């Protein structure tokens, strides 16, 4: 597995979505605060949309961890759930463990 290529694929999706989150979440929050008289269901829908947009990059990390762990015959379900909860931290831990495994294989 070409690790550099896999990380570049992650960055290709993660960075734009992180930028979208950084821009859209404050805009949506400001919009919700400025609009008066919206029914509760519409306000709730906008808040849910903001929460979903705010966590898009978590999904990207989870999907990347799922596919990468599956290619390396790891516990891909566990890594995907870890990616959903910790996103970049999970990716860093996954990469460090992969590099340590490679180093140990070479030293044997």
HELIX and SHEET records of a PDB file:
HELIX    1   1 UNK A    3  UNK A   34  1                                  32    
HELIX    2   2 UNK A   40  UNK A   54  1                                  15    
HELIX    3   3 UNK A   56  UNK A   71  1                                  16    
HELIX    4   4 UNK A   76  UNK A   86  1                                  11    
HELIX    5   5 UNK A   88  UNK A  107  1                                  20    
END                                                                             
